[in-house]
Amino acid sequence: MKQKYILLATCIVAVFLVSCAPMQQAAGAPPRTITVVGEGKVRTSPDIAQVNVGVEVAASTVPEAAKQTAKTMEALMAALKAQGVAEIDIQTSSYNVYAERPYIDPMASAGSETPPTTYRFSNNVMVTVRDITKIEDILAAAIEAGANNIYMGTFDVADPSKLRAQAREEAVKIGKAKAEELAKLNGVTLGKIVNINENVDTGMPFMNSAAFSSAEGKGGGGGPISPGELELNVQLQLTYEIQ
């Protein structure tokens, strides 16, 4: 009889464990959630600009090309500073020298004269213009100083932190509206927010990038410059509990 009691007790315990297992699993299950993405966009006018200006010289020797380049660059730097550009806003972006060797016809006679090699020397600086109302005057001054490489003008915002905050606020509002709509469509109630992830935004894309071509020997700035507007995008991934 004692063995029967022990066997019966073991069976009861086993049945109890099996019946409790689903309850324990349900208690430890993750909460039901809705995840949405809210995107905030803010448009603004740029307040700074960047333009690459410089000079390229061709000569029969490297020293001569370097000498001519240095002379023009000195005049260019002086012209930029005369326009109010600070020295810290002028940064060398490229400094190159290369040989431009002419094609030699392999069928040419042995006594034919060999065409001379031309050496090209270039020096360019990236200029940050913090008063974009002066950009046309700065470009005109650079051209007058001898710059013949002017290109890739871009516009930006010096301090985008306030714009990012505005875009985040809009992203939260849009994301919450999406979550409430999804909850209503699925017959559930939206609970508290449990997770927020900010995706890396697209930065400050240059909606209007001005491209300036070579302008050696020409006066003026080559026409008006239009800064246009910039757009900042911020994406937030929001996760809400649902009931």
C-alpha positions as CSV (number, residue, x, y, z in Angstrom):
1,M,0.0,0.0,0.0
2,K,2.8,2.4,0.8
3,Q,4.3,2.0,-2.7
4,K,0.9,2.8,-4.2
5,Y,0.7,6.0,-2.2
6,I,4.1,7.0,-3.3
7,L,3.3,6.3,-6.9
8,L,0.0,8.2,-6.7
9,A,1.8,11.2,-5.1
10,T,4.4,11.2,-7.9
11,C,1.6,11.2,-10.5
12,I,-0.1,14.1,-8.8
13,V,3.1,16.1,-8.7
14,A,3.8,15.3,-12.4
15,V,0.3,16.4,-13.4
16,F,0.6,19.6,-11.4
17,L,3.9,20.5,-13.1
18,V,2.5,19.8,-16.6
19,S,-0.6,21.9,-15.9
20,C,1.5,24.8,-14.6
21,A,4.0,24.9,-17.4
22,P,1.7,26.8,-19.8
23,M,0.9,29.3,-17.1
24,Q,4.5,30.0,-16.4
25,Q,5.3,30.3,-20.1
26,A,2.4,32.8,-20.5
27,A,3.6,34.8,-17.5
28,G,7.1,35.2,-19.1
29,A,5.9,36.0,-22.6
30,P,7.0,39.4,-24.0
31,P,4.4,42.1,-24.1
32,R,2.4,42.7,-27.3
33,T,3.6,45.8,-29.1
34,I,3.2,48.0,-32.2
35,T,6.3,49.5,-33.8
36,V,6.1,52.4,-36.2
37,V,8.4,54.9,-37.8
38,G,7.8,58.6,-37.7
39,E,9.7,61.0,-40.0
40,G,10.1,64.7,-39.3
41,K,11.2,67.2,-41.9
42,V,12.3,70.8,-41.5
43,R,13.1,73.2,-44.3
44,T,15.3,76.2,-43.8
45,S,17.5,78.7,-45.7
46,P,21.2,78.0,-45.5
47,D,23.5,80.4,-43.7
48,I,26.9,79.3,-44.8
49,A,28.5,78.1,-48.1
50,Q,31.6,76.3,-49.2
51,V,33.3,76.7,-52.5
52,N,36.6,75.2,-53.8
53,V,38.8,77.8,-55.5
54,G,42.3,77.5,-56.8
55,V,44.7,77.7,-59.7
56,E,46.2,75.4,-62.3
57,V,49.4,76.3,-64.2
58,A,51.1,74.6,-67.1
59,A,54.9,75.1,-67.7
60,S,57.9,73.4,-69.3
61,T,59.5,72.6,-65.9
62,V,58.2,71.8,-62.4
63,P,60.0,74.7,-60.7
64,E,58.5,77.2,-63.2
65,A,55.0,75.7,-62.8
66,A,55.4,75.8,-59.0
67,K,56.6,79.4,-59.1
68,Q,53.7,80.6,-61.2
69,T,51.2,78.7,-59.0
70,A,52.7,80.1,-55.8
71,K,52.5,83.7,-57.1
72,T,48.8,83.3,-58.1
73,M,47.9,81.6,-54.8
74,E,49.4,84.4,-52.8
75,A,47.3,86.9,-54.7
76,L,44.2,84.6,-54.3
77,M,44.7,84.3,-50.5
78,A,45.1,88.0,-50.1
79,A,41.9,88.6,-52.1
80,L,39.9,86.2,-50.0
81,K,41.1,87.8,-46.7
82,A,40.4,91.3,-48.2
83,Q,36.8,90.1,-48.6
84,G,36.6,89.2,-44.9
85,V,37.2,85.5,-45.1
86,A,39.0,84.3,-41.9
87,E,42.2,82.3,-42.3
88,I,40.6,79.4,-40.3
89,D,38.0,79.2,-43.1
90,I,40.5,78.6,-45.8
91,Q,41.8,75.0,-46.0
92,T,44.0,73.4,-48.7
93,S,41.9,70.8,-50.5
94,S,44.3,69.6,-53.2
95,Y,47.9,70.1,-54.2
96,N,49.0,68.3,-57.3
97,V,51.8,68.2,-59.9
98,Y,51.9,65.8,-62.8
99,A,53.7,65.5,-66.2
100,E,51.7,65.7,-69.4
101,R,53.8,63.7,-71.8
102,P,52.9,64.1,-75.5
103,Y,52.2,61.1,-77.7
104,I,55.2,59.9,-79.7
105,D,54.5,58.2,-82.9
106,P,56.4,54.8,-82.9
107,M,56.6,55.1,-86.7
108,A,58.4,58.5,-86.7
109,S,61.8,58.7,-88.2
110,A,64.9,58.4,-85.9
111,G,65.8,62.1,-86.3
112,S,62.4,63.5,-85.5
113,E,62.2,66.1,-82.7
114,T,60.6,64.8,-79.5
115,P,57.8,67.0,-78.3
116,P,58.4,68.7,-75.0
117,T,56.8,67.5,-71.7
118,T,54.4,69.9,-70.0
119,Y,54.2,70.0,-66.3
120,R,50.9,70.9,-64.6
121,F,50.8,72.3,-61.1
122,S,47.5,72.9,-59.2
123,N,46.7,74.2,-55.8
124,N,43.1,74.5,-54.5
125,V,41.5,75.6,-51.2
126,M,38.1,75.0,-49.7
127,V,36.6,78.3,-48.5
128,T,33.9,78.5,-46.0
129,V,31.7,81.6,-46.5
130,R,29.9,82.5,-43.3
131,D,28.0,85.4,-44.9
132,I,26.4,84.0,-48.0
133,T,25.3,87.5,-49.1
134,K,29.0,88.1,-50.0
135,I,29.5,84.9,-52.0
136,E,29.3,86.6,-55.4
137,D,31.8,89.3,-54.3
138,I,34.2,86.6,-53.0
139,L,34.0,84.6,-56.2
140,A,34.5,87.7,-58.3
141,A,37.6,88.7,-56.2
142,A,39.0,85.2,-56.6
143,I,38.7,85.3,-60.4
144,E,40.3,88.7,-60.5
145,A,43.2,87.4,-58.4
146,G,43.8,84.7,-61.0
147,A,41.8,81.7,-59.9
148,N,40.9,79.4,-62.8
149,N,39.5,76.4,-60.8
150,I,36.2,77.3,-59.1
151,Y,33.7,74.5,-58.5
152,M,31.4,72.5,-56.2
153,G,29.8,75.2,-54.3
154,T,27.6,73.8,-51.5
155,F,25.2,75.3,-48.9
156,D,24.7,74.3,-45.3
157,V,23.6,75.4,-41.8
158,A,26.2,76.3,-39.3
159,D,24.2,75.0,-36.3
160,P,21.5,72.5,-37.1
161,S,20.8,71.4,-33.5
162,K,17.5,73.5,-33.2
163,L,16.3,72.1,-36.6
164,R,17.0,68.6,-35.5
165,A,15.0,69.2,-32.3
166,Q,12.0,70.5,-34.4
167,A,12.3,67.5,-36.7
168,R,12.3,65.0,-33.8
169,E,9.2,66.7,-32.3
170,E,7.4,66.3,-35.6
171,A,8.6,62.7,-36.0
172,V,7.2,61.8,-32.6
173,K,3.8,63.3,-33.4
174,I,3.6,61.5,-36.8
175,G,4.8,58.2,-35.2
176,K,2.2,58.3,-32.4
177,A,-0.6,59.1,-34.9
178,K,0.4,56.1,-36.9
179,A,0.4,53.8,-33.8
180,E,-3.0,55.1,-32.7
181,E,-4.4,54.4,-36.2
182,L,-3.0,50.9,-36.3
183,A,-4.3,50.1,-32.8
184,K,-7.8,51.3,-33.7
185,L,-7.8,49.3,-36.9
186,N,-6.8,46.1,-35.0
187,G,-9.3,46.6,-32.1
188,V,-6.6,47.1,-29.4
189,T,-5.7,49.9,-27.0
190,L,-2.4,51.8,-27.3
191,G,-0.3,51.7,-24.1
192,K,2.9,53.3,-23.0
193,I,5.9,53.7,-25.2
194,V,8.6,51.2,-24.4
195,N,11.4,51.8,-26.9
196,I,12.7,54.7,-29.1
197,N,15.4,54.4,-31.7
198,E,16.6,57.4,-33.8
199,N,17.8,56.4,-37.2
200,V,20.8,58.2,-38.6
201,D,19.3,61.1,-40.5
202,T,20.2,62.0,-44.0
203,G,22.2,65.0,-42.8
204,M,21.7,68.3,-44.5
205,P,21.3,67.4,-48.1
206,F,22.3,70.2,-50.5
207,M,19.1,70.9,-52.3
208,N,20.8,73.5,-54.5
209,S,24.5,72.9,-55.2
210,A,26.1,75.6,-57.3
211,A,28.8,74.4,-59.7
212,F,31.3,77.0,-60.9
213,S,33.4,76.2,-64.0
214,S,36.8,77.5,-64.9
215,A,36.9,81.2,-65.4
216,E,40.4,82.2,-66.3
217,G,40.7,85.7,-67.7
218,K,37.1,86.6,-67.2
219,G,35.8,89.4,-65.0
220,G,32.9,89.3,-62.7
221,G,31.5,86.4,-60.7
222,G,29.8,84.5,-63.6
223,G,26.2,85.4,-62.6
224,P,24.0,85.3,-59.6
225,I,24.1,82.5,-57.0
226,S,20.9,81.0,-55.6
227,P,21.2,79.4,-52.2
228,G,17.7,77.9,-52.3
229,E,16.4,75.9,-49.3
230,L,17.7,72.9,-47.3
231,E,15.8,70.0,-45.8
232,L,16.7,68.1,-42.7
233,N,15.1,64.6,-42.1
234,V,15.0,62.7,-38.8
235,Q,13.4,59.2,-38.5
236,L,12.4,57.8,-35.1
237,Q,11.4,54.1,-34.6
238,L,8.7,54.0,-31.8
239,T,7.5,50.9,-30.0
240,Y,4.2,51.0,-28.0
241,E,2.6,48.4,-25.8
242,I,-0.9,47.4,-26.8
243,Q,-3.7,46.0,-24.6
